[in-house]
Amino acid sequence: MESGSVTTPFGRRSMTLASLAGQFISRDIEPGKSVDKWKLFRSLCAAKRRLGISDRTLAVLNALLSFYPESTLSGETSLVVFPSNVQLSLRAHGMAEATLRRHLAALVDAGLVARKDSPNGKRYARKTRDGAIGTAFGFSLAPLLARSGEIERLAAEAEADRIELQRLRERLTLCRRDIAKLIDVVLEELPGDWTSLQEDFRSLVQAI
């Protein structure tokens, strides 16, 4: 589990409320909590609009997750990954470094990852005598674990909205078909100027 004091950004990057919030979220992980990282990523993809993130930002997160060696995010392990921008770019399909930095910042601003900068701004890990990772500097995935329940809820809501939209589209398609055929009937069988009604209907359909 992530703990300790607040870490401020290295160099000219200023501290933001989003960065500060991400570090506090990282500490709010229930003991023993764990989640499958790829299942959680799929939920993120479903909830991307509600979280305000783009496909490119998700591609960078996918690359970050690939550097976490376990398939399960757990508060019992170090959740900090520390790839270089070169390594990240390779796993993000050759994304340019400036673009990579922008999407990393978007992940921090969205509260999905937290920066844990080293004294010199480099990303690395120091191992203990038994070979385990002791202190690591890079990007913490702890906010993902802490917010996994919220992310899954947002994904479920997005899926429910998708199904409802599909249902409404089906109803609209049926209504359009029924109205068009009823207009054809009156044009053929009832006296009167029905041409304007047909034109109005066509204008409505085109607008949709």
Secondary structure, 3 states (H helix, E strand, C coil): CCCCCCCCCCCCCCCCHHHHHHHHHHCCCCCCCEEEHHHHHHHHHHCHHHHCCCHHHHHHHHHHHHCCCCCEEECCCCCEECCCHHHHHHHCCCCCHHHHHHHHHHHHHCCCCEEECCCCCCCEEEECCCCCEEEEEEEECHHHHHCHHHHHHHHHHHHHHHHHHHHHHHHHHHHHHHHHHHHHHHHHHCCCCCHHHHHHHHHHHHHC
